[in-house]
Amino acid sequence: MRHQQNRQHLDAPAGSKLLNIIELPPVDISGLVDPDAKVVTRLAVMMREARPSIRYAISAMEHRPTIFIVDLFGTEAFEIADEFDMPKYVFATTAAWFVALCSYCQRLDKEMYHEFVRIGVEFSLSDGVLVNTWEDLERTSLKALRDHEIFRSVFKVPVYPVGPLRRSVEPGGSRSELLEWLNMQPSESVIYISFGSGGTMSAEQINELAWGLELSQQRFVWVARPPIEGKTDGSFFTAGNSPDGTPDYLPNGFLTRTRNVGVVVPLWAPQVEILSHPSVGGFLSHCGWNSILESIVSGVPMIAWPLYSEQKMNATLLTEELGMAVRPKVLPTKKVVGREEIEKMVRTVMEYKEGKGMREKVRELKYSGERAVSKGGSSYNSLGGLIKECEMKHRWHKAKVNNPLVPEVVGHDVPSEIIAPT
């Protein structure tokens, strides 16, 4: 479902003018990983097996690209960039602290960190790392990556904060019954609940969440998925319904009792449009980085409910450093969060004085992010510096082709005197 929605956005008229989209054939990894392998492992193996298709796609292009950019799981494809003499960069769609963690993992010689160790090592094989963050949001982590002695010994390339980047709300907005329902709600009165495209919970936890929402007496939009026991990053399956249409994994009669205040959406909802809506005043989230940025850009405080991967550290950033979220006393992956605690967290964000303070802090971050991507802002200047570096590298490569006596360059800086246009 999420893939289909993303493809629709890429195929939209605005996107088709900017991007030449090449679909690669799917890879079969069923014989390479265990069925219960972690998501990180599966993604890493998929990208590893896709390298021949990537190489062929580039070689078949009439006009080959001059820059090669991959995400965290594509760093093993740097060899392809080298074959085509392209500068290579990593675009980390995570927090800057996670980039620092991956870089530091190479000092931890433990098997469980294998993929993160590999990614951290391969960061320094790139010409730079782009991060979807900005200076004011993660000043400490960015400073550490640039200046800390230990990090500089393992992270030897420039870091470019270029965020906040998120899909924009289309002019005029999409039309749906859900958005029409939001139009009828008071300002900042609705809490939005979603656990990302893959987050799942146990039946007991879903039951407690439903009762907590009902007890809070707050308006809500809940993207609900059936339970999967023992997995927080599970896939989806279908389930039956009770007579009033309530899915059998929700409390009996839940939809009837909450029909005047809440909407339950199966599997997927247009998150950017929902968070941008003026009636939405809170977000209960799994703390994926994209969701966090979408919430900040919309000025919406959060309830941090981490499930897997780096989300636990993201939750710590939100609550302890940025002060824009509350979280359960015990990690939801360790213990079922009870309905009374859920009710209190929802009321805290939506009603209590503490929630007003969080709302003020997230609005400050929103304006900070807007300044960062505006002309003269930190991310604007960072991206401009990257573009200049890429242009210099491209001119140096052309000069090298035309004159083999042009010296090789050591490191990541190209001397301007070598490539100065005549």
CORQUITA-V231839 format. One line per field, one symbol per residue. ss: DSSP state (~ for helix, > for strand, _ for the rest). phi: phi as a letter, one per 20 degrees, with the letter a starting at -180 (. if undefined). psi: psi as a letter, one per 30 degrees, with the letter a starting at -180 (. if undefined). A space follows every 50 residues. Layout:
ss: ???
phi: ???
psi: ???
//
This chain:
ss: _~~~~~~~~~~_~~~~~~____________________~~~~~~~~~~~_ ~~~~~~~~~_______>>>>_~~~~~~~~~~~~___>>>>>>___~~~~~ ~~~~~_____~~~~~~~~~~~~~_____>>>_______~~~~~~~~~_~~ ~~~~____>>>_______________~~~~~~~______>>>>>______ __~~~~~~~~~~~~~~__>>>>>>________________>_____>___ ___~~~~____>>>>>____~~~~~~___>>>>>>___~~~~~~~~~___ _>>>______~~~~~~~~~~~___>>>___________~~~~~~~~~~~~ __~~~~~~~~~~~~~~~~~~~~~____~~~~~~~~~~~~~~~~~~~~~~~ ~~_____________~~~~___
phi: .fffffffffefgffffdcdedeeffdedgedcfgdffggfffffgfffe ggfffffffeffdffdcdccegedffeggffffdldgccddeecffffff fgffgfedecffegffffffffgfeeercecebbgffcgffffffecfgf fffdddcfddfceedbfeffgnmedbffffffgeefflddddcbdnfcfc cfffffffffffffffmdfbccedcffcfncdcfedbebecegenfgfed ggmgfffdfecbcddfmbbffffffeffeecabecfmffffffffffemd fcdecfdbleffffffgfeedemdbdbffcggfebfefffffgffffgfe cfggfffffffffffgffffffeegnfffgffffffffffffffffffff ffbfffffdendddgfffdgfe
psi: eeeeeeeeeefleeefffkjkjkkklkjgegfllfgkleeeeeeeeeeff eeeeeeeeffkejklfkjklaeggffgfeeeeeghkkklkjjhlleeeee eeeffffjikefgeeeeeeeefefflflkkkialefeheeeeeeeefkee efffjglkkjkglkklklkkkfllkleeeeeeffllkhfkkkkkhaffkl lleeeeeeeeeeeeefglklkjjkllljkgkfhlalllllllegfkkfgl kkgeeefgffflkkkkeklieeeeffkffkgljjlfhkeeeeeeeeffhk lljkikelbgeeeeeeeeeeefhgllllekkffekkkleeeeeeeeeeef eleeeeeeeeeeeeeeeeeeeeflkfleeeeeeeeeeeeeeeeeeeeeee efjffkllkkagkjkffegkk.
//
